[in-house]
Amino acid sequence: MTHPRLTPLAETLPATVPFIGPEAQERARGTAFRARIGANESGFGPSPKVQAAIAAAAGQMWMYGDAESAELRAKLAEKHEVSAQNIVIGEGIDGLLGLIVRLWADKNAPVVTSLGAYPTFNYHVAGFGARLVAVPYRADRESLSDLLDAVKRENAPLVYLANPDNPMGTWWPADDIQRFIDALPETTMLVLDEAYGETAPAGTLPPLDVTRPNVLRMRTFSKVYGLAGLRCGYAIGEARTINAFEKVRNHFGMTRMAQIAASAALDDVDYLQSVITQVASCRDRLAQIATENGLAAIPSATNFVAIDCGGDGAFALKVMQALISRDVFVRKPMAPGLDRCIRVSVAPAAEIDVFERALRAALTDARG
Amino acid sequence: MTHPRLTPLAETLPATVPFIGPEAQERARGTAFRARIGANESGFGPSPKVQAAIAAAAGQMWMYGDAESAELRAKLAEKHEVSAQNIVIGEGIDGLLGLIVRLWADKNAPVVTSLGAYPTFNYHVAGFGARLVAVPYRADRESLSDLLDAVKRENAPLVYLANPDNPMGTWWPADDIQRFIDALPETTMLVLDEAYGETAPAGTLPPLDVTRPNVLRMRTFSKVYGLAGLRCGYAIGEARTINAFEKVRNHFGMTRMAQIAASAALDDVDYLQSVITQVASCRDRLAQIATENGLAAIPSATNFVAIDCGGDGAFALKVMQALISRDVFVRKPMAPGLDRCIRVSVAPAAEIDVFERALRAALTDARG
């Protein structure tokens, strides 16, 4: 039978996925991973208080979530010292990125990002038929000057920048980011992805300025808060800019559970602090493991460490595959230059122990 | 400062919401509702076994959900006797409807629905710049023949039909729906919304036929399963049609909690059956309450009852407002003809008691 015709744009899109998830890999391999340290999740888990709040809320799940996420937005507004009108909640940063592309990047519009940066953003850009303009990293950092040049050259309506960066874990100090913001054309929307902001050194995040209509600051409960499985992210921005999301977002798309859990997570400041401490100490340990194996860890402001395997992309790929074959789930950057690294997420000691043992053997394999 | 330019389409869209949620109403009123029977949720709640599964899974929420929802899809495939390739899981039917419009309705394309049918579908049609063609109900049912005529006249790529219907609760027997499907042009995609399928009389849902590329059967865990707050819906269809969602869906958008809860809900067949029984008996009670107040209940196959208030739209609006002022959350159809009704969701007896007492007073108010 004839298939109904997809839109011309949809017809051109591949059926694809930005990442192969660990479960899909486990099914393909027929074996479970012993260490799940590839997706920058937080193996330290959500706070026990958050877990209690989730359990207590189970019976309420018959009710749709509050379409305005009012309680959560009020708490976030207080935390960030902005108004609730400056915050939109979404189904993770991923969901919000899709809406941002849809709102600000028309078909064929140039959208600037770094070559090798967040694949899910690129997926949405392609999905709405916009045109990706990708600027290479310099010295393992996103190049602010090259991004700015590309924005101006292309007259781009949208630019993506992650600080700290994923997949390299590097970062720019707040002052450099602020200069980038100040130099940006007012007609260009900056998506400043700060998913890893909490684990960065002090002085990495520029002050929030919600009078500026062309900056969206993206935050998430998926990283240090340990709630990736509940999909809750948010954008902070100028009120009219934030209000634009009301045009297209799936108003009743937030789960009530995410609203409740995120709200409880904000209350447990001590737990957040303890995770941040554990993340920092695990980064150190990962760097030490790298050194002990003759490899170099890229300094990281995030909950993962990119480890330079000391060879080319093909060699790092072999290392990653050898780790996976030892039931250690890690990922790696794919862009030229960055691809000499593997990327390892922080985790509780037991998983890092597994990684440590597996890495030695994996390197032997890859070299052999 | 200048605002970055929205896309020309986004510029034309209003910041709007398909429904005002009960929480937003409570905030505006400054009072909580005593009976939450306006959003066709299931006040009977999720199964105790599902609640236990949710509580047990709290500690796992640091992991992103499986991007393929493989376990849940496998269970649904078994239940429906289709392949997992015939099923796509999404963030409620609402989320999937957005993707469907995006995939099959290009800008300015005519999209057929019934006048007064699901506002969230209409919201997505507008949101992607397609053109809504709305066919009036006949005798409180969606008119299959008029829908078909409109599809053919407009050469529409997409048509929406809910069976059983929302907001009226009416339904067509499977044979009529099957004839509608058979008569549909192969180039037209039918979104057959069966959110209320479980509470319909036997013989309402036509057999699944996953060889047919132009029919998507929409199901949800938000109604009888009592999991609206976790956003989990799915579409059943022909494999290549289902695969099209891989082009645009937010692959990691499903919460792990929804996957776990929905899976547990499928296992508890007894609970499902008990809810279906309670829904039927509550519909009867709502009909009786209507009769005792001199009103007529529209026969319903859903988890709500549309009650004809016996006057015009303005009168029914007064009744609804008088109920709301008595802390009873109900809604009403708005389209001409249908608007003589209010719509009341089934619920445990205590809430229906509140409704019963409030209705008498609300009618006195509205008539006075």
Interface residues (C-beta under 8 A of the other chain):
Chain A: M1 T2 H3 P4 R5 L6 T7 P8 L9 A10 L13 P14 A15 T16 V17 P18 F19 G21 E23 A24 R27 R36 A39 E41 S42 G43 F44 G45 P46 V50 Q51 A52 I54 A55 A58 G59 Q60 M61 W62 M63 Y64 G65 D66 A67 E68 A70 E91 G92 D94 G95 G98 R102 L103 W104 A105 D106 A109 T120 G127 P157 L158 E186 T187 T188 M189 T211 R212 P213 N214 S222 G226 L227 A228 G229 L230 R231 R240 T241 N243 A244 E246 K247 V248 N250 H251 F252 G253 M254 T255 R256 M257 A258 A261
Chain B: M1 T2 H3 P4 R5 L6 T7 P8 L9 A10 L13 P14 A15 T16 V17 P18 F19 G21 E23 A24 R27 R36 A39 E41 S42 G43 F44 G45 P46 V50 Q51 A52 I54 A55 A58 G59 Q60 M61 W62 M63 Y64 G65 D66 A67 E68 A70 E91 G92 D94 G95 G98 R102 L103 W104 A105 D106 A109 T120 G127 P157 L158 E186 T187 T188 M189 T211 R212 P213 N214 S222 G226 L227 A228 G229 L230 R231 R240 T241 N243 A244 E246 K247 V248 N250 H251 F252 G253 M254 T255 R256 M257 A258 A261
